[in-house]
Amino acid sequence: MKRFTTIIFSLVFVTAFSQKSTKIFTSDIDNFWMAYDSIQKTNDYSTKLDLIKRLYTDKATKGLKAFMNARDYNDSVYVKAIEKYPEFWNSVRPNTLTIKTKTKELEAGVARLKQLYPELKDAEMYFTIGGLNAGGTVSGNMVLVGAELATGIGSTEVSEFKDEWLKGMFANQSLDNIVSLNIHEYIHTQQNGNQNRVLNQAIKEGSCDLIAELVTNESAQRKYISYGMAHEAEIKARFKKEMFTGNLANWFYNGRQKGEEADLGYYVGYVISKMYYQNTKDKKQAIKDIIELNYSDNKAVDDFVDKSMFFKEKVGTLAKEYQNQLPYVVKIEPANGSEDVSADTKELRITFSQEMVPGKYSFNLSDKGKEYNPMTKIAGMENNNKTLLVLVGLKPNKEYEFVLTNKGFISKEGHLLKDEKLLIKFKTGNQ
């Protein structure tokens, strides 16, 4: 699960599935506040580190350990946050402690989800206190929540924050939304496959909002959904241009960068999933299809989108149009595969079909390693930014090769190279 900038969390209590074991864990919250209170009694930094370790991180649940590992939290991160934001911590504390009072609502929500999707697999929920940079993530069948962010609301004290994202993130949050937020994150523990395109990730995220809506019988209260509905045509046009790329940053987890236009990939995926549900006669099967969609299978995702009728065109048609817009390498000098290149050659030129963005380059060593790499310096672009000049140092009777990748090369229109990897190789002659 990638990191969240839009705060989407879940609160899971699955006693409905197992009367013998409780799958919600809140001891980390209790331990944190015990450490917090002890830390207030000393001004010695080393003592504070010892207290947070002995009373909190040494007692960490499996979930907190996973959360700390995922977000690089350590004892010093916690102590610094405690020292820096005292008013925030005092303000949010009562909210974090309300989690235990929500179990009946959560049980009812998960039970309803079980009715809609009988194949629902068990999951564990760990409520922790994090270091103020992630509200939640998923690891296997564990949902990991940073309660200090998940339970912040409009009245939470944020004046100490310099980070505008942190200042504004609680404005639209409410503890009343807890079931909806729970279902969203729970669905992530059920999903299959890893995305490699914006389109796949949009459905992976947005479908969770749809399922939460079906469970609660209430429209999803998300800023990106209300903004998306008000700018539907514009967003769809933009999405078409980027949905086959892996550039998630323009569409997800970008609250610090995009402001009110943040996380619009969630909105697109929500609408696609909702239209699929509406266009499928067997609603229970539709829910099963949505939850079990394999995000590693691009054809399956494309078929899903076609059945939703979100686009007028077939996804395959859009993909061909997209491919036709991509830049590609039209010429390499000396020619790629040459067998008798002069060892006196000092420059290699790579010419593209379109004007490229200067300074955006990406090369890798070939499988043969660095001793086969001829490059000494990337000199920059020429020919109206269509040709890249690379300086090389060559020896007689030697093979050279390296790999040009599309991860760095971007056209003026914002497209990556058509070829993901291009092996460039040649041999020098006797002189």
N, C-alpha and C positions, 0 to 999 in steps of 0.2 A: 504494500500500500504506500503510495507516494505520500509526502508531507502535505498537511492541510494549511492553507491560509484562510480559506473560508471555513468557519468552525462548524464541522459536522461531526457529531459525536453520537454515542449510543449508550443507553443504560439498560443492561440486559439482566433479567432475572428469570431463570428458566426452571423454577420449581415445577411449573406446569408439565415439564417433560420428565422430571425425576424427583420423586418424593424423598429419595435417600440422600441427595446431595444438593447443596446450594451452589449455584454457579456465579454468584455475584460476590466480589471481594472488595471490602472497603477498609480493611485494616491499615492500608498505607496512608489513608487520610488521617485516621486517628493518630498514627505514629508521627506523621508530619507535625501535627499541631502540638503534640507532646514535646517534640524537639524544638519547635518554634518558641513555645513558652519558656523552655529552659534557656534558649539562646538569648532571650530578652534580659536575662539576669547577669549577663557578663558582657564586657567590652573587649575581651581578649579574643583575637581572631582565631588563634590556634585552638582555643577552648571551644569556640563555635564550630569549627570543623570537626572536632572530636564529638561534640554533641549530635550534629546532624548525622554523623556516621554511626554512632552507637545506637541512637534512638530512631533513626529513619532508614538510612540506606543499608545498614547491616541487617535490618529486619525486613527487607524488601520482599514482597511476594514475587512469584515467578513473573507476573505481569509487569511490576515496576522494574524489575531487572531488564526485561525485554524493552520497555519504554526508554529506560536510561541508555541502553545500548543503541537503540534506534536514533536517539536524539542527542547523543554525546553529553548527557547530563552526568555531573559528578558532584562531589561534596562542595567544592568551591563555587560551582554554579548556583547551588541552592543558597549558600550563605550570602553570596553577593546579592542575590535577588531579595532575600529577606532584609538585608541592610538597606537596600536602595529604595524599596517601595513599602514602607511600614503602613501607610494609610490604605493602600490597596489591599494588603493582606488582611488587615482588620475588617475591611469592608466586605471582602468576598468570603471570609471564614464561615459565617452562618449559612451561606448558600451551599458550600461544600458539604456541610453537615446535614442538609435536608435530603440528601440522596437516599438515606435509609428509610425515609418516610414515603417514598414513591413506589414501593415494591408492588402494591396491589394494582396500581395503574399499569405498571410495566408487565406484570403477569398477564393482565387482560390483553394488552397489546400483542404480546408474543403468542398467546393462545389464539388470538384472532389470525395472526400470521400463519400459525400452524393449520388453521382451518382452510385458509386460502392456498397454502402450499404444504400439503401433508408430508412431503419429503424433507422438510426442514431438518437440518442437522444441528446437533447441540453445539453451543458456543460458551465460552467463559468470558466474563466481563471483569476487568480490573480497574477500579477507580483509584487513581493515584494523584499526587500533586507533582506537577512538572515544573520546568524552568521558564515558563512564559513564552515559549516559541512554538508550541504545538499542542493543539487541543485533543487530538486523537489520531490513532493509527491502528492497523490490524496486523497481527502476526499469527499466521496459521488460524487456529480456531479461537484465538484470544483477541478481544477488542480491548484496546488500551486507551484510557481516557485521562487526560490532564484536567482534573476537576477545577483547578483554579481558573481555567479558561472556559471550560464547558458550562460552568454555572454562573459566570458573570452575567449581569443584567444591566439594564439602562441606568439604574441607580448606583452601580458599583463605582467606587472612587478610582478615577483614572488620571487625575491631575498630575501625578508624579511621572507619567509616561511621556517620553519625548517621541516615541514611535507613534506616528499618526494612525497606523493600522491598529495597534493596541488600543489607542484612545477611542477609536470608532467601532471596534468589533462587537462590543456588548450592546450597542444601541438598540438592535432589533431582536436580541435574545430574550427569551422568557422561560422560566421553569415550567410553564404550562405546555410548552412544546416538547416536553421530554419524551413522550411516547413516539412522536413522529421522528425525532432525532435518533431514538433508539432503533427503530425499524430500519432506517437508512443504513446505519452502520452494521447492524446485524446481517443485512443482505450481503454486505461485502465479504462476510465470512463464508458465504455460500457460493460465491462466484468462481468461475473457471477461466484459466488462461491469463496470459499477460498481453497487454495491448502493445502494439507497435505503431499506432496511428492515432491522430486526434479523434477521428471518427469512433474508433473502438472505445477510447477512454471516455468520450462524451456519453455513450450509451451505458458504460459501466457505472458511471457516477449518476447520471440522470435517471436511470431506471430505478435506483434506490429511492429517489424522491417519489416516483410514481407508486411504488409498492407501499411506501409509508402513507401515501394519500389514500390508497385503497384500504389499508388497515384501519386508519383513523376516521375515514369518511369525511375528511376535512382537506381543503385545498392546501397544498404545501406553501407555507409562509416563508419564502426565500426571496431575498432582494434580487438575485439574478433572474428569477422567474418573472417577477413583476417588471423589471427592466427589459427583459427579453421580449415579453409580450408587447411592450410599448414600442419596440424597435425590431419587430420580427423580420421584415423584408431585408433590412440592412444587415442584420446578423446572419441571416441565411446566405446572403451573397458573399459575405466575408468568409463564412464557414466553408463554402464550396471551394474556395481558393486554397484552403489550408488543411482540409479534413484528411487528406491522404499523406500528410507530412507527420513527422514525429515531434513537431515543435509544440509541446504542451504548454509552454510558458505563456503563450498568447491567449490561452483558453481556460487554464486551471491554476489554482493555488497561487494567484497573483494579486491578492488583495492589497499588498503594499505598493504595487506598481500601477494597478488599473483603476483604483477607486470604485466608482459606481458601475464601471464596465467589467468588474472582476468576475471571474469564474463563469463566463457565459457558455462554456462547454457543457456545464451542468444543465443549463436551460435547454440547449439543443438536444441533448440526450434525453431529457425529460419529455420533450414534445415528441420525439421519435418513438419512444417507448409507449407514450400515451396513445399515439395514433395506431401503433401496432395492436395495442390492447383493444381499442375501439373497433378496429377492422377485423378482429378475430371473433368468430361466432362463439366458440367455446372459450369462455373467459378463464376457466380454471387452467385450461391448456395454455392460454396466452401467458398467464402468470408463470407457469412452469417454463415456457419458452424464454421468457424474459430473464428469469433468475438463472437458468442453466445455459444461457448463450456462451459459447466458447470464444473468448476474446483473442485467442491465439490464431483463430481460423478466420482470415479475412473474408473468405467466400461466405462463410456462415453469417458474418456481420453484414456483408453487403446484401445478402438475401433478406435478412431481417429488415434492413432499411427499405428495400424495395417493397416488401409486404406492408410496411407502415405507410407507404405513399407520401412520405414527407417531402420528397423531391418529385417534380413532374417527370424528370428524366430517370432512367435506370442508373444505378450507381456505376455499372460498368461503362456506360457512356460518359459519365462525368470523369471517370478514371482515365479514359482515353484522352479526353480533352485536357485533363491535367497533365498527362504525360507529354502531350504535344507542346505544352508551355515551358517545359523544363529545359534548361541549358545543357549542353553536352560538349565534350571535347571534339573539335573538328580537325585539329592538326597538332602534331608534336614534331619538333625539329631539334635534333636529328629524329628521323622517323622511328616510331615505336617498333622494336624488333630488329633494328638494323644490326648487321653482322660485322661491319668494318668501319666503325666510327673512328675518326682521327683522335689520337690521344691528346692532341693540342687543342681540342675543343674546350672552350671556357664557359659556354652558355648553352642552356637548354630552354626552348620556348614552347609553351603550352597555350594554344589558342582555343577559345571557347566560342560557342555559337551566339552568345549574347554578352552584353556589357555586364561585368561582374563588379562586386563591391570590393574596393581595394582594402588590403589588410586582413581579409577573411580567407585563410588558407588552412588546409589540413592534409598532412602527409603522414604515412606510417612506414616503418621498415617492412621489407618483404620477409617471407618466412626464412630466407637465407641469412638475415641479420644485418647488422650495421656495416660489416666489412664490404658489403655489396652496394652500399648507398653512395652515390656520386655527389650528392648535393653538399655545397659549402655555405651557400647563402641564398635566401630568397630576395632578389633585387627589387621586386615590385611589378606593377602593371604598366603596360604600354599599349599602343594601338587602341586608344580610346577605351582603356580598361577591358579589352577583350583578350589580351595576350599577357601571360605571366612569364616573367624572365627569371630563370633560376640559374645561379652560378654553380659550376661543377669543377671538380678536380679529378682528372682521369690519368690512368696509367695504361701502357700498351698491353695488348693481349689479356684483357680482363673483362669479366662479365659484371654488369651493373644492373640493379633493379631496385625499385621502390614503389610504394603504393600511394596513389592519389585517392582520397576519400571525399565523399560529399558532405561530411559533417561540418566543414568550415566554409566551403565555397558557396557563395550566395549570389544570385543574379540581382541586378538593379531592381527588378520587380519582386524580389524576395523569395525566389525559388531556389531550392538546392539542386545540385547536379543530378541528371537522370541516372547515371551509373553510381551505385553506392560505393564501389571500389573499382579502381582502374590500375592494373599492374603495368608499370612503365619499365621497359627493359631494353638493353642493347649491349653489344660487345665492341670493344676497341680492337683496332688492327695492330700491326707490328710497329706502327709509328704514328 
